Every structure is written in C-alpha cells, then in structure tokens.
Amino acid sequence: MVDIQNSTDNQLLELFARGRDNDAFREIFHRHYRLAWSACLRGLCGHEHLAEDAVQAVFLVLFRRAGRIRSGCALSVWLYQTARYVSSNVLRMEMRRREREKKAADMRDEIRNPAQEAGWGEVRRNLDEAIGRLPGRQRDAVVMHYLAGKSLGEISAETGTVRATVQKRVEAGLEKLRSILSSRGTAISAPSLAILLAKNSLEAAPAQLEQALFAAISQNIAAGGSAIGGMVGTMVNGFVRGMFLAKLKVAAAIIFALSVPVGLFALTAGGNSGQSGMSPGGENRPQKSAIAEKVANPVINPASIINPADRNAGVVSIAVDCGKKHQIIRGFGTSVKGWSQPDKDPAVKWQMDPKGLDLYVKDGGFSVARMGVDRWVIEGENPARVPVSVTGAMMDDPAKTAFDSFRWERIGRPALGEDGKVSRGIRWFQELKKLNPDMLFTASVWSPPHWMKEKAPQGPGAQFEWKGLNSCGGRLAPKYYRHFAHFLAQYCLAMEQKFQVPLYSISIQNEPCFREDYDSCVYTPDEFHDVVAEVAAVFKALGVKTKIMGPEDMTRNPDRVWGFVKPILADAGTRDALEIVCSHGYSDGVDANLQSYDAAKLWEYMKDSGKEYWMTETGGGPENWEGEPIVDKRSKMPGNALDSLGTRIHNAIVLGQASAWFIWLFIENEDNKQTCLVLSESMAKLTPTKKFYIQKHYARFIPPGTRRVETGKDSGGILASAFAYNGRGVFTAVIQNHNNTATAVRLNMSGGPAVESLAAWITDAGRNCERTADVPVNSGVIELKMPPRSIMTLATLKE
C-alpha cells in the first residue's frame, strides 16, 4: 500500500494522474491549499469571497489536467502560477461585472484588507507581480522556498538540482525581488523581506474554509467536473480552452504556468521550468537549451550519435535497469588536514578560505566530510605538560563525563598556531554546514586518550609510546571501555549541541591493525566487538543518534575486515550496534590500492548482513591524465588519474556497493600531491587537479538519497555506473572510457524517467568536467561516441 502522507508531490501527482486516486488528490489539496488560497487572496486584494471561487477553480483545473503537468515545473510552483492566472482573470471579470472603468490598482486600494500589518501590507500589494518579473528559475526557487515553505534540500531533491545551485537561486531571487519592490516604493532589506515572507506569505484562512472548499470541489468532481456553473465554471472551462491566453496582459512567466500536452513527467530537451517551449497555441515545441548551443564543440562532439555504419561494429552495449536498485548513495567527500601551521602551510590556509570551501561544496558538489576525533579534549596526566581536563569524578564514575568539562580550546600547541581555538576539523565542519546544511559529517578515532591505553599482551599493540603530541600504538585498556564509551557519547552530543554540526556517524578506530608513529591504537576482533557493545549501550542510554561504524581496516584484506565484523553479527546483543561497515582503500595504510576483486570479495561477505558499506579513506593517486599503466609493482598503483582514481571510485561504488566515498585529503601541498584532489602550490595559488574533476563527475551530479541501479558487467574498456531517484525523475550515468581510441557506447535504459535528452559533462586530456552538447534519448536508448581516455556524466540535472 502506498504511504500517501510520506509520498512526494511528484509521487502523489503520478498516482492520481494514472489512477484517479482520491486519497492522493486529497493529500495534494490539504498539502497545498494554503499556498493556493494565499496567492488567490493576494491576487484578489483580500476579497475572500472571490478567493474562494478562485481556489476551487485552481484545484478543479488540477483535477482535469493532472496528467499533463510537465515534470520540469514543481507542483507547488504550478499551483501558485495557476492561482495567479485564475485570480487575475477573476479580478478582470469582477471589474467588468461592476462596470467600473478604474484601473486594477484603484480596485486594489478599495478592497484591500485594512487589518494587515503595515510592513507586510506594502509588500503584499505588489508581491505577486514582482515575483512574476523574476527570471524563471529564481521565481520557482522563491515560490517553493518562501511561499510553499520547502527547505533547500527538499527543493533540490524535487527539482533534481544540486543544493548549492538552489541556494544561489533563492538568494539571487530574494535580492531581485527586493529590488523590484524597492522600485515600486517599498524599501526593504533582503533579510527583512525573507522574514516577512516566512511569517505572512501563507495567509490565515477563515475557520473551516479548507474543509468546505474541499467538499465543494469533491461535489463538482462527483458531478463529472464538466458542468460546473457560475464564475468557477467559467474560469475552469476558460482555462482549459485557453480562452484568456491572448487577452491576459500578465508576465510571460505566469503564462508558462499553463500545462501542455506532453504526458506526465516527460522532460523536454529544454527541460527546466522557466523554458516553456510553448507556442501561442499551447503546443509544446522542444527547444535546444541555450547552454548546449554555447558549448557545442566544433572540433569533436564527444556525445555524437553513433554513425549507422558503427552500430554493429565495436559498439559497447550496456543494459541499464532502473528497476533493479542497489545501495543508497550518501555522498562523496574528503577528510580535513588537521595538523601543520595555518600561517605557513598553504593547504591549511586554503581549506578554510572561502575559495577552498566553495570549491568543496558548490563546485565539487561534495556532500560528506570527515575529521578525526579530538582525544585531547579529555586529557589526563601527561609528560607534555598539556593541561589536564579529565576530572576525578569522571575517572571514578564514567557516567559523570560531561562535554561541558572538556577543554575544547587548544592550549600549549603554539607550533600549530592553534592556541585558544577549537580543532580545525570542527571549524571546517561549521563552515561547510553554512554552505550546505544537509552535509553529512563523520569522525574517526585515531587513538583514545593516552591515559585510557596500555600495552597489549602481544602483537602490534604490544608497542605503546606516549610522545606528548602523539599516542602511538597500544590498546584500549578493558577497564576504560566504559570511560571511552562515555567520552565518545559526550563528544557526539557536543558536536550537535555545542557546535551545531551533528555527527551522522563515528568510527571506533581508524585502521585498528597498525601501530603507527602518529596517533594509533590496535584492536583484536574480540576487543573490537566488546568496545562496540559498550559504546552502543551508552549511546542508547544517553540518546545519542550518531551511527557507529567500523572497522576501517584495509579493503586489500577483505578477510581481515570481515573478521572484525563477524563477531558483532554473530552476537544478537550487538548485531544492530554496528550500522555501517567501512574500510580503507590501501594495502598497508600508505599505498593506495583498491582492485576490483578486493571490493567485490568484501561485498560478497557482507551482502546479506543488511549493513551499509562506506569507503572512508584512500589516497588520491597521480594527478596527471596520461602516464604509465603501473608505477608501483607492489601496490599495482596505476600512473595516471583515470586508471587510478577513476577505476577505484568505480570499483568501490559498483563492485563494493559503497554508499559513501572519501579521499584522504581535499587540499595538500606539492610534496604530498598524491594524497589529495586539489594542490595548494602557494599561499596565493590553488589548483584543482584532474582527480578533483573525476570525483566531481560523481559528487556533483548524483544527489544524496539516489540509488545506484543495475548496469551489467563492465566490458570493452568501458566502466559504467548509473543512479536513479525514480520518484523524483532523477537519473545519472557516469561512463569511463579507458581505451586509447574513441569508443562507441550504447545504453539501453529501462524503468527510468521518460526523458528526451540528458545534460552531459566531459573530462579528458584537454577538458575538465566541461559542459558539452546534450545527449538525445530515443525510446530509452542512449548512443554516444566517447573520446579516447575520457569520463562523461549524463544527467537529468541541468547544472
């Protein structure tokens, strides 16, 4: 049975259009009634009786035309624009009925509701006309955000537009709206306008009017909907026939609201709301997007139609089954560089710089971020003279551990220039969240606080050294398991309550099999099981929502990774405690290596576990596009970006079913360039590498919440993956051509959204995720000719 209340607008509309589902129509009405009522009331100058007729007409039109609403226009936007159209015509009819020769502005002054607050009254008088003057995409964003009350994340998911772009459209639209209102004598700041819209745009309706209107609409529908009399009938029939289109002198943006007969959820080549492609007669004429016309490459069209002579020779055919769903995608990202001196290290400077932050969120589209847990916030006695922050009460009773007693500001670390500041990771998270409130944050423990540790009886953990700044090796002492659990619980609570960057997940231990010269700690599988059990119990008792993940061992050793997970799954008391299985794409903690059989074997182990898998760290590899196939025989690391990073992302996502993917660092310096995506060549220069653009092909165009769908086996030097959010019409395919020659590729898509074209981006030796010509889709078949050694993304997203 369909969950009506939790269905999206598009799902409800599709359900109603296909089966005339009454529950779906009722939910649409109650969900958007106030939006339509408010628009009609403003359009009719506060005249409630006329607004009632107009609202009925709006939803009766929806009843008739539901199957012809274009997917490029969100339902809330369509209803708003239809309400504007209908109320404008009701106003015209009412003026003629009264036989007045005054202008509409005079009538507005006469019948305006005098009880409105003065500030809102001034805005209200010209609001809808001003909205109609906004550019199409800005108008839709403003309507959905301020008038329909949708969050930026909801708009992003509903329209298939990346969140950063939605935010820019909302901000630009609000500023443009403020400017238009100011030109009409309503001087107001953008923040004040936003507040007024949030508080007043949904007008208060008379008591019980909602139910009365729905009852009236239901009666008209039950009567067949075609014999409606009075003003409502005139408006509905007039709308459907288009009798007012030639007469109504309103902005073209409002005319765009009319539905056109292209079929439910059929996207045109022009694609987006704001590009109606309508002729005066109402026929839809697909138009090539302006972007596609500008970027057509005169030298080679990388997405050209396969020549007929090539169709049976050397074409790599890939079946894409959108009905067969795999893992959900959480996002792509990196870790933060939390050491070195910000005044001397360009990488540290740039990752907090607005340019670096914009590159991460807005350009790259990265939607997850990782940092290390700051063990020093609960410091104990130590030879480095670092101030103690753990209290005697905490030591005696771990349940008395409280983050308010932690020392969050760094003290005694002048070498890092961090005195008096919280950790760089926390500050980075806060800046990222400003740009993308939906960003998912995760943290990993490199070492428990040194005072909780001891030498292990044997193995790598038998070596333990406290160096003052680093706690190297050893194991977590069993007597401190509960202390460690309360420390992590309080850390998670602080991230949410003190710093407003809640952790989605936390890893118990980074790389638990290695004693390193940096912060590290060693676990056996049984120890790992016991600590996970302790942490889960404390999280549950304290209401911590952060998910526990692990073990972050090496994917190159899938047997060993699974060895940490098996004891947890075998124990009914801990089976649900570890929610995410994660590993690192290295062979030994240094050499990046993620071969196909490693990822595939690990997934074979865990495919029936019900656990989500994340790849939480790997090296970036070489930044050059061309190079030796292999430069390191031991780790088999390819000597170029496409064969190295491109292949490893594909292996992790497709063969390993990874829901999230992290490179070690976002920005690094020249001497460590294989660990990152972006080079900080100096304090004055920041350079994205080819690796950045490879990861961008996935991160920017695969919205979080999308599911990977079946693409069959890789073949012919082509690696293909596809992703869909069927209820929202989102589809993305990422195709890599590892051949030294141009290769013809055919995608046979089934079960996906009905689209006529897909936007396309390409990276090769001479281009960096460059927008290119749209790729046609003919009855679900996509044919293109990829340039040698290239990666392309095809998507319903247009930006």
Salt bridges, closest charged atoms under 4 A:
ASP9 OD1 - ARG31 NH1 2.85
ASP9 OD2 - HIS32 NE2 3.01
ASP9 OD2 - LYS150 NZ 3.12
GLU14 OE2 - ARG18 NH2 2.52
ASP23 OD1 - ARG26 NH1 2.87
GLU27 OE2 - ARG31 NH2 3.20
GLU94 OE2 - ARG97 NH2 2.53
GLU94 OE2 - ARG98 NE 2.95
ASP109 OD1 - ARG112 NH1 3.17
GLU110 OE1 - ARG100 NH1 2.56
ASP128 OD2 - ARG42 NE 2.81
GLU129 OE2 - ARG184 NH2 3.26
ASP140 OD1 - ARG139 NH2 3.27
GLU158 OE1 - LYS150 NZ 3.35
GLU175 OE2 - ARG178 NH2 2.70
GLU203 OE2 - ARG124 NE 2.94
GLU210 OE2 - HIS30 ND1 2.68
ASP310 OD2 - LYS785 NZ 3.23
ASP345 OD2 - LYS337 NZ 2.72
ASP363 OD1 - LYS696 NZ 2.49
ASP363 OD1 - ARG700 NH1 3.78
GLU379 OE1 - ARG375 NH1 3.82
GLU379 OE2 - HIS450 ND1 2.88
GLU418 OE2 - ARG424 NH2 2.58
GLU418 OE1 - ARG427 NH2 2.37
GLU431 OE2 - LYS434 NZ 3.10
ASP438 OD2 - ARG163 NE 2.87
GLU454 OE2 - ARG475 NH2 2.71
GLU465 OE1 - ARG515 NH2 3.25
GLU511 OE2 - HIS584 ND1 2.74
ASP517 OD1 - LYS467 NZ 3.96
ASP517 OD1 - ARG515 NH1 2.89
ASP519 OD2 - ARG375 NE 3.04
GLU527 OE2 - ARG475 NH1 2.85
ASP530 OD1 - HIS529 ND1 2.83
GLU534 OE2 - ARG482 NE 2.37
GLU552 OE2 - ARG370 NH2 3.21
GLU552 OE2 - HIS584 NE2 3.07
ASP553 OD2 - ARG560 NE 2.55
ASP559 OD2 - LYS601 NZ 3.21
ASP571 OD2 - HIS529 NE2 2.89
GLU579 OE1 - LYS547 NZ 3.31
ASP588 OD2 - ARG634 NH1 3.60
ASP591 OD2 - ARG634 NH2 2.42
ASP598 OD1 - ARG556 NH1 3.14
GLU604 OE1 - LYS607 NZ 3.18
GLU612 OE1 - ARG330 NH2 2.93
GLU617 OE1 - ARG370 NH1 2.88
GLU617 OE1 - HIS584 ND1 4.00
GLU623 OE2 - LYS673 NZ 3.24
GLU626 OE1 - ARG789 NE 3.14
ASP643 OD1 - HIS738 ND1 2.73
ASP643 OD2 - ARG789 NH2 3.23
GLU668 OE1 - LYS337 NZ 3.06
GLU670 OE2 - LYS673 NZ 3.15
GLU681 OE1 - LYS685 NZ 3.97
GLU710 OE1 - HIS326 NE2 2.61
ASP714 OD2 - HIS650 NE2 2.88
ASP764 OD2 - ARG767 NH2 2.71
ASP774 OD1 - ARG771 NH1 2.75
ASP774 OD2 - LYS798 NZ 3.93
GLU783 OE1 - ARG311 NH2 3.02
GLU783 OE2 - ARG746 NE 2.93
GLU799 OE2 - ARG137 NH1 3.79
GLU799 OE2 - ARG169 NH2 2.80
